[in-house]
Amino acid sequence: MTSKKKGSTGRQRIRMAKIEKESHRQVAFSKRRAGLFKKASELCTLCGVEVAIIVFSPAKKPFSFGHPNVYSVLDRYRNNTSFQQRSQPMENTATRSELSLVLSQVEEEKKKGEAMRKASEMAKWSVEEMSLVQLQEMKSALEELRNTMVVPHSSYMDTMLPSYYVNSMSTGFSCICNSGYARASS
């Protein structure tokens, strides 16, 4: 004697016929509508297509889903325009604004480069054509530049690198040595 186990019905195919009971029909519509809109959204995401879905509930209430929106898809369908002829896709709006920002930055950099090029051409001096006074002024300007750049750098190096005192009896020269360079002590 074998007993038959009553198992779950599992996922069975539902026969396609109008659901007779009004409340059951409303519940089925709500669940299926959400699933339909979810599938349409996935189709848009995966394939990059435009979709418009309009459904009416059993109570004659309209529900719609559209990507990018229902009106643009319906207008395109009505006017029979192709994808390439649309005026401005929704996803390109941010890209276009970013592009215009980058182009303006490029123009600013070009202007700065041109100004730097002009300044460098003006700074080219022929030493042979300079007078003694101009050469002395240039020398003092270069020494001042060296002092502002080298002296703070060397004092920075003194604090950062270990130093030790070296006294050479054979040469009579003493110095403070840091890792990397030596400086004569006074």
Protein Blocks (a to p, Z undefined) as FASTA:
>chain_A
ZZdddddebjadddddddfblklmmmmmmmmmmmmmmmmmmmmmmnopacddddddfkop
acddddfbfklmmmmmmnopafklpmbdfklmmmmmmmmmmmmmmmmmmmmmmmmmmmmm
mmpccfklpcfklmmmmmmmmmmmmmmmmmmmmmmmmmmpccdddddfknopacdddehi
acddZZ
